[in-house]
Amino acid sequence: MAQLKKYLYFDEEEFYHILSLKQQHKYHQFRKVCCHYLEKYPYDCKAITLYASFLIEFGELEEAEKILNQVQILESTKKEDIYQVYYTKMKLLGFQEKFEECYQLFQENKEIFKQERKDLNFIEFYLKKQLNLLQEVPEGHSYTIDQIIQYSDQTTLDHIRTNHLLENTEEKSFFLEDFPLEKIYFHIKKMLPLLEEKKILSSIFKNEYIFYYPHCGMDQTTSLDYIRVFSLQNSDQMITIFPSDNWKQYPVTDLSNLQEQKSEPKIKRLS
């Protein structure tokens, strides 16, 4: 019984403080405080998966694997916590390109995923494609699944224009009218294979990148200086790009040199 109490013991208030640090992108503090917390409560399932997910995001896969090996799932563990453990393990296996193990874990726990995860189809189609298990695919899937099945740059550009240009501003950030979308899109596409150290491991099938391009867009009333890019894992196949706010906490690639210099108005001198 004493051993069981040890496994279940955690500090809820302290955990949510750690979670808030991550949500505020205070990563230096988050890492320090979370490590200290796990020394005190090494079997807190939520804290382990939160920290492992953070390590995966920044490419520290070996360390994440060590942390996840500490997880103990008990009869009393909540379903949403079990889901987080399996999903985080799948993220790790996906980025390690262990697709067979990842798909097996997914199949073994499909019922939990159905209850807890909305993008279940994205994961399943992505893994099946990696394992050459996709056969006849019916029409009518979502944009993302269509891109996973058969990628098209033109489809991505159409998606960006539909969702992130000036005329489509409802609760979304949008690129300004003079933003050279295609020029920047294809420039980024060429750069992605060279940015291995700057990619963020966002989910099982996506990488994320951050680019600096001053005054590229707006968010209702706020000027935006960064571009967030999501691509299919380990590829230059972008799913979307959109203007965003300050993302200095992530590795940033500077694109400000691509901005066209606006000529100053000439001042006529009196003779």
C-alpha positions in Angstrom: 0.0 0.0 0.0 2.9 2.4 0.8 4.3 1.7 -2.6 1.0 2.5 -4.3 0.8 5.8 -2.5 4.3 6.7 -3.8 3.2 6.0 -7.4 0.1 8.2 -7.0 1.6 11.0 -5.1 1.8 14.4 -6.8 1.2 18.1 -6.1 -1.6 19.4 -8.3 -1.0 23.1 -7.6 2.7 22.8 -8.4 2.0 20.8 -11.5 -0.3 23.5 -12.9 2.3 26.1 -12.2 4.7 24.1 -14.3 2.1 23.7 -17.1 1.5 27.5 -17.1 5.3 28.1 -17.6 5.2 25.9 -20.7 2.0 27.6 -22.0 3.7 31.0 -21.5 6.8 29.7 -23.4 9.1 30.3 -20.4 11.1 27.3 -21.4 14.2 27.9 -19.3 12.1 28.1 -16.1 9.9 25.3 -17.2 12.8 22.9 -17.7 14.4 23.8 -14.4 11.1 23.6 -12.3 9.9 20.5 -14.0 13.1 18.6 -13.4 13.0 19.5 -9.8 9.3 18.5 -9.6 10.1 15.0 -11.1 12.8 14.5 -8.5 10.1 14.8 -5.9 7.3 13.1 -7.7 9.0 10.7 -10.2 5.7 8.8 -11.0 3.5 11.7 -11.8 2.2 10.5 -15.2 1.1 14.0 -16.4 4.4 15.6 -15.5 6.4 12.9 -17.2 4.5 13.1 -20.5 4.5 17.0 -20.4 8.3 17.0 -20.0 8.9 14.2 -22.5 6.7 16.1 -25.1 8.8 19.2 -24.4 12.0 17.3 -25.0 10.7 15.7 -28.2 9.6 19.1 -29.5 13.2 20.3 -29.4 14.7 17.1 -30.7 16.1 15.6 -27.5 14.8 12.2 -28.4 17.1 10.0 -26.3 16.4 12.0 -23.2 12.6 11.8 -23.9 12.8 8.1 -24.3 14.5 7.7 -20.9 11.8 9.9 -19.3 8.9 7.9 -20.9 10.4 4.6 -19.7 9.7 5.8 -16.2 5.9 5.9 -16.8 3.8 3.6 -14.6 0.2 3.0 -15.7 -2.0 1.8 -12.9 -5.6 0.7 -12.6 -6.4 4.1 -11.2 -4.7 6.1 -14.0 -7.3 8.2 -15.8 -8.0 7.5 -19.5 -7.0 10.9 -20.6 -3.6 10.4 -18.9 -3.2 7.0 -20.5 -4.0 8.6 -23.8 -1.3 11.3 -23.3 1.3 8.6 -22.5 0.5 6.6 -25.6 0.3 9.7 -27.8 3.6 11.0 -26.6 5.2 7.6 -27.1 3.8 7.6 -30.7 5.3 11.0 -31.3 8.7 9.7 -30.2 8.5 6.6 -32.3 7.3 8.7 -35.3 10.2 11.1 -35.1 12.6 8.1 -34.6 11.0 6.8 -37.8 10.0 3.6 -36.1 6.8 3.5 -38.0 5.9 -0.2 -37.5 6.2 0.2 -33.7 4.2 3.4 -33.8 1.4 1.9 -35.9 1.3 -1.2 -33.6 0.9 1.0 -30.5 -1.8 3.0 -32.3 -3.7 -0.2 -33.3 -3.4 -1.6 -29.8 -4.9 1.5 -28.2 -7.3 2.6 -30.9 -10.3 2.8 -28.7 -8.6 5.2 -26.3 -7.5 7.4 -29.3 -11.1 7.4 -30.6 -12.4 8.7 -27.3 -9.7 11.4 -26.8 -8.2 12.5 -30.2 -9.9 14.5 -32.9 -7.2 14.1 -35.5 -7.2 10.3 -35.4 -7.6 10.1 -39.2 -4.5 12.3 -39.8 -2.3 9.9 -37.8 -3.7 6.8 -39.3 -3.4 7.9 -42.9 0.1 9.2 -42.3 1.3 6.0 -40.7 -0.3 3.8 -43.3 1.4 5.8 -46.1 4.8 5.4 -44.4 4.2 1.6 -44.2 2.7 1.4 -47.8 -0.6 0.2 -46.4 -2.7 2.7 -48.2 -4.8 1.1 -51.0 -7.9 2.5 -52.5 -8.8 5.8 -50.7 -12.3 7.1 -51.0 -12.8 10.8 -52.0 -14.1 13.5 -49.7 -11.3 13.6 -47.0 -10.1 16.7 -45.3 -7.5 19.0 -46.8 -4.7 17.7 -44.6 -5.4 14.0 -45.4 -5.5 14.8 -49.1 -2.1 16.4 -48.8 -0.7 13.4 -46.9 -2.1 11.0 -49.6 -1.0 13.1 -52.6 0.9 16.3 -52.0 0.5 19.4 -54.1 2.2 22.8 -53.7 -0.7 24.5 -55.6 -3.2 23.0 -53.1 -1.2 24.4 -50.2 -1.1 27.8 -51.8 -4.8 27.7 -52.4 -5.4 26.8 -48.8 -3.2 29.7 -47.6 -5.0 32.1 -49.8 -8.4 30.9 -48.6 -7.5 31.1 -44.9 -4.8 33.7 -44.5 -5.3 36.6 -47.0 -6.8 40.0 -46.3 -10.3 39.1 -47.4 -10.6 36.2 -45.0 -9.9 37.8 -41.6 -12.5 36.2 -39.3 -10.6 35.3 -36.1 -7.5 34.5 -38.1 -4.2 36.2 -38.8 -3.7 37.3 -42.4 -0.9 38.3 -44.7 -0.9 41.9 -45.8 -1.9 42.8 -49.4 1.7 43.4 -50.6 3.1 40.2 -49.0 4.8 38.2 -51.9 3.2 34.9 -51.0 4.5 32.7 -53.8 8.0 34.2 -53.7 8.3 33.6 -50.0 6.6 30.2 -50.1 9.0 28.8 -52.7 12.1 30.4 -51.0 11.1 28.7 -47.7 10.6 25.4 -49.6 14.2 25.5 -50.8 15.5 26.3 -47.3 13.7 23.6 -45.3 16.1 20.8 -46.0 18.9 23.0 -44.7 17.1 23.8 -41.4 17.4 20.5 -39.6 18.6 22.1 -36.4 15.8 24.6 -36.4 12.8 22.4 -36.9 10.3 21.9 -34.1 8.8 18.4 -33.7 5.2 19.4 -33.4 3.2 16.2 -33.8 3.5 12.7 -35.2 3.4 13.8 -38.8 4.4 17.5 -38.8 7.5 19.7 -38.4 7.2 23.4 -37.5 9.6 26.2 -38.4 9.6 29.9 -37.5 10.7 32.7 -39.8 11.2 36.4 -39.2 9.7 38.7 -41.8 8.8 42.2 -40.3 5.2 43.5 -40.9 4.2 40.4 -42.9 0.7 40.3 -41.6 -2.0 41.4 -39.1 -4.0 39.8 -36.3 -7.1 42.0 -36.3 -5.3 45.1 -34.9 -1.8 43.9 -34.2 1.1 43.9 -36.7 2.8 40.5 -37.0 6.5 39.9 -37.7 6.8 36.1 -37.8 5.7 33.3 -40.1 4.9 29.9 -38.8 5.4 27.0 -41.2 4.1 23.5 -40.9 5.4 20.8 -43.2 5.0 17.0 -43.4 7.7 15.4 -41.3 11.2 15.5 -42.7 10.2 17.0 -46.0 9.7 20.4 -47.8 6.0 19.6 -48.3 4.4 22.5 -46.5 0.8 22.1 -45.2 0.4 25.8 -44.4 2.1 29.0 -43.5 0.6 32.0 -41.7 1.7 35.2 -40.0 2.1 35.0 -36.2 3.3 36.9 -33.2 6.6 36.8 -31.3 8.2 33.3 -31.4 11.7 34.2 -30.3 11.7 31.3 -27.8 12.0 29.0 -30.8 14.9 28.8 -33.3 14.1 31.6 -35.8 15.3 32.0 -39.4 15.6 35.6 -40.6 13.9 36.4 -44.0 14.0 40.2 -43.6 16.6 40.5 -46.4 14.0 39.4 -48.8 11.8 42.4 -48.2 11.8 44.9 -51.1 13.0 48.3 -49.9 10.4 50.9 -50.4 11.9 54.0 -52.0 11.8 57.2 -50.1 9.8 60.0 -51.7 12.1 62.5 -53.5 12.2 66.0 -52.0 12.2 68.7 -54.6 14.7 71.5 -53.8 13.8 75.1 -54.4 16.1 76.7 -57.0 
